[in-house]
Amino acid sequence: MTEATVAVRVEDLVKSYGEGETAVQALRGVSFTIPRREFVVILGPSGSGKTTLLNQIGALEPPTSGSLQADGVELGGLDESQRTEYRLRSVGFVFQFFNLVPTLTALENVALIAELTGGDAVDRSMKVLEQVGLGDRVDHFPGQLSGGEQQRVSIARGLVKDPPLLLCDEPTGSLDSDTGVQVLDLLRATTDGGGRSVVVVTHNSTIADMADRVLELRDGHIVRDETNASPSQAKDLDW
């Protein structure tokens, strides 16, 4: 695999919190490679290290040791301003609880992020909201939207920068199964149609059936790394 085809390369990654006898190792020498344009599911129970790993790929915090390259950037050596620039250019985030600003409309929530990356923020925000099926809801506030619609606004906000990486932390965790299928279909389409790598962290092992790749974490170690030759469609998952 050439560097041009690699989205994320992790080698012997360690992340510790605290010092001395009270130190806790959340990641214990993790290594893997994610090709570009791959839909990856990271599984694991609470405390397994999966959210820590997602935060590392998103440069939300620096690693303790090891190597982590994403979108051609070695993240371990970046200072805070460089990590901010990397997140701005290379990464979109989708969270379980949406994290929308309640006093802003759907359009304004997305434009808030779009404005960080140049002009035509409103036009770009309108287009991406239309792509996620919310062209007729752009003037609604989060409180006027269903949970699924709010998550689609969150996805639009993650996509408006057109990042090569979309990182999703339990994106269906607060949704019913029917709405979860709609959100997963949308995320899958951003890989198949948008050409970007999507990484989904979840404790729901069913979602792994629709992934190109499955990584499973236990106690900070990767205990499973499998390629799925025939990914399922979201509607066929056994919820």
C-alpha positions in Angstrom: 0.0 0.0 0.0 1.5 3.3 -1.1 1.4 6.5 1.0 -1.0 8.0 -1.6 -3.5 5.3 -0.9 -3.3 5.5 2.9 -5.8 7.6 5.0 -4.5 6.6 8.4 -1.4 4.7 9.5 -0.9 3.9 13.2 2.2 2.2 14.5 2.7 1.1 18.1 0.5 3.9 19.4 0.3 4.4 23.2 -1.9 6.8 25.0 -1.6 7.1 28.8 -3.3 9.4 31.3 -1.7 10.3 34.6 1.7 9.6 35.8 3.6 7.0 38.0 1.6 4.4 39.7 -1.7 6.0 39.0 -1.1 6.2 35.2 -3.7 4.5 33.0 -2.9 3.2 29.6 -5.9 3.7 27.3 -4.1 2.4 24.2 -1.3 -0.2 24.5 0.8 -0.4 21.3 -2.0 -0.2 18.7 -1.0 -0.7 15.0 -3.1 -0.7 11.8 -3.6 1.0 8.4 -6.8 2.4 6.9 -6.8 2.9 3.1 -8.5 5.9 1.6 -12.2 5.5 0.7 -12.8 2.8 3.3 -15.8 2.5 5.8 -14.3 1.4 9.1 -16.1 0.3 12.2 -14.2 0.3 15.5 -15.9 -1.9 18.1 -15.4 -2.3 21.8 -17.1 -2.1 25.2 -17.0 1.0 27.4 -13.4 1.5 28.5 -11.8 -0.4 25.6 -10.1 2.6 24.2 -12.2 3.2 21.1 -13.1 6.8 21.7 -9.5 7.5 22.8 -8.4 6.1 19.4 -10.9 8.3 17.5 -9.6 11.3 19.5 -6.1 10.5 18.5 -7.0 10.3 14.8 -8.8 13.5 15.1 -5.8 15.2 16.9 -8.0 16.2 19.8 -5.1 15.1 22.1 -1.5 14.1 21.4 -0.3 10.5 21.7 2.0 9.4 24.5 4.3 7.5 22.1 4.2 5.7 18.8 3.4 7.0 15.3 0.1 8.2 13.9 -0.1 9.6 10.4 -3.4 10.8 8.9 -4.0 12.5 5.6 -0.2 12.5 5.1 0.5 14.4 8.4 2.5 12.9 11.3 0.2 14.0 14.2 2.6 13.2 17.1 4.9 16.1 16.5 2.2 18.8 16.1 1.8 21.7 18.5 -1.7 22.9 19.4 -2.0 25.4 16.6 -0.9 22.8 14.0 -3.4 20.2 15.4 -6.1 22.9 15.0 -5.1 23.5 11.4 -5.1 19.7 10.7 -8.6 19.3 12.2 -9.8 22.3 10.2 -8.5 21.0 6.9 -8.6 17.2 7.2 -11.3 16.0 9.6 -15.0 16.2 10.1 -16.6 15.1 13.3 -20.1 13.5 14.1 -21.1 13.0 17.7 -23.7 10.9 19.4 -25.5 13.9 21.0 -25.3 16.2 17.9 -23.7 19.2 19.7 -25.8 21.7 17.7 -26.2 25.3 18.9 -29.8 25.4 20.0 -30.3 29.1 19.1 -29.1 28.7 15.5 -31.0 27.3 12.6 -29.9 24.2 10.8 -28.3 26.4 8.1 -26.6 28.6 10.7 -25.2 25.6 12.5 -23.6 24.3 9.4 -22.5 27.7 8.1 -20.7 28.3 11.5 -18.2 25.5 10.5 -18.2 26.4 6.8 -17.1 30.0 7.6 -13.9 28.6 9.0 -12.8 27.3 5.7 -13.4 30.2 3.3 -16.0 32.0 1.3 -19.5 31.0 0.1 -20.2 29.5 3.5 -24.0 29.8 3.1 -24.1 28.4 -0.4 -21.9 25.5 0.6 -24.0 24.9 3.7 -27.2 24.9 1.7 -25.8 22.4 -0.8 -24.7 19.9 1.9 -28.0 20.2 3.8 -29.7 19.4 0.5 -27.4 16.4 0.1 -28.4 15.0 3.5 -32.1 15.5 2.7 -32.8 18.7 4.7 -33.2 21.2 2.0 -36.7 22.1 3.3 -35.6 22.3 7.0 -32.8 24.8 6.8 -34.6 27.5 8.7 -35.6 25.2 11.6 -33.9 25.3 15.0 -32.6 22.0 16.5 -35.6 21.9 18.9 -37.9 21.8 15.9 -36.1 18.8 14.3 -36.4 15.1 15.1 -33.4 13.3 16.5 -32.6 11.9 13.1 -32.8 15.3 11.4 -30.5 16.8 14.1 -28.0 14.0 13.4 -28.2 14.8 9.7 -27.5 18.4 10.4 -24.5 17.1 12.5 -23.3 15.1 9.5 -23.8 18.1 7.1 -21.7 20.1 9.5 -19.0 17.4 9.4 -19.1 17.3 5.6 -19.2 21.0 4.7 -15.4 21.3 4.8 -15.2 18.4 2.4 -12.7 16.6 4.6 -10.9 13.4 3.5 -11.7 11.9 7.0 -15.1 11.7 8.7 -14.9 10.5 12.3 -18.1 9.4 14.0 -18.5 8.6 17.7 -21.6 6.5 18.3 -23.6 8.3 15.6 -26.7 6.1 16.0 -26.4 5.7 19.8 -29.3 8.0 20.6 -31.5 7.1 17.6 -34.2 4.5 17.1 -33.4 1.7 14.6 -35.3 3.1 11.6 -33.6 6.5 12.0 -30.3 4.8 12.6 -30.6 3.0 9.3 -31.1 6.3 7.5 -28.1 7.8 9.2 -25.9 4.8 8.4 -27.0 4.9 4.8 -26.0 8.5 4.7 -22.6 7.8 6.2 -22.0 4.9 3.8 -22.8 7.2 0.9 -20.1 9.6 1.9 -17.6 6.9 1.3 -19.1 5.3 -1.8 -20.1 8.6 -3.4 -18.0 11.1 -1.7 -14.7 9.3 -1.8 -13.7 9.9 1.8 -12.7 7.5 4.6 -15.3 7.1 7.4 -14.5 5.8 10.8 -17.4 4.9 13.1 -16.9 4.1 16.7 -19.7 2.0 18.3 -20.5 -0.6 20.9 -23.2 -2.0 18.5 -21.6 -5.0 16.9 -24.4 -5.3 14.3 -23.1 -2.2 12.5 -19.9 -4.0 11.8 -21.7 -6.0 9.1 -21.9 -3.0 6.8 -18.2 -2.0 7.2 -15.4 -2.6 4.7 -13.1 -3.1 7.7 -13.7 -4.0 11.4 -11.3 -3.2 14.2 -12.2 -4.4 17.7 -10.5 -3.1 20.8 -10.3 -4.7 24.3 -8.3 -3.1 27.1 -6.4 -0.9 24.7 -5.4 -3.7 22.4 -6.7 -4.6 18.9 -8.1 -8.1 19.2 -9.7 -8.2 15.8 -8.8 -6.7 12.4 -11.0 -8.1 9.6 -11.9 -7.1 6.1 -15.5 -7.7 5.1 -15.7 -8.9 1.5 -19.4 -8.4 1.2 -20.6 -5.5 3.4 -24.4 -5.5 4.2 -26.7 -2.6 3.5 -27.9 -0.7 6.6 -31.5 -1.8 6.0 -30.5 -5.5 6.1 -28.8 -5.2 9.6 -30.4 -7.3 12.3 -31.0 -4.6 15.0 
